[in-house]
Amino acid sequence: MNWTSLESANQIDAIKAQPGYSLIFKHSTRCSISMMAKRRFELDWDKLPADMPLYFLDLIKHRDISSQIAQDFQVHHESPQMLLIKDGECILDQSHGEISVEEALEVLVA
């Protein structure tokens, strides 16, 4: 699996308009907790559906996009943070040690 880099507000609009599931991972490249959460997530991400888009946001470079995500999906800004999106709505919001592929899978199969 591969990350798609989030670098523009237009990409957020496209995610909101996209049918089905998408996942957004917000990451601070300066935070060891964020690095650990990302590494742990990537160890298990092959369990996710292969066709599910995975988006990666570098919070240091794109704080404005992080703010738009918080506003558009009605979540509090956190770092690290994982959002599971279905049909343009956030259906799972996890941060820090809560971030897990297993939790996302539970929501996907529910």
Buried (B, 14 or more C-beta within 10 A) or exposed (E): EEBEEBEEBEBBEEBBEBEEBBBBBBBBEEBEEBBBBBEBBBEEBEEBEEEBBBBBBBBEEBEEBBEBBBEBBEBEBBBBBBBBBBEBEBBBBBBBEBBBBEBBBEEBEE
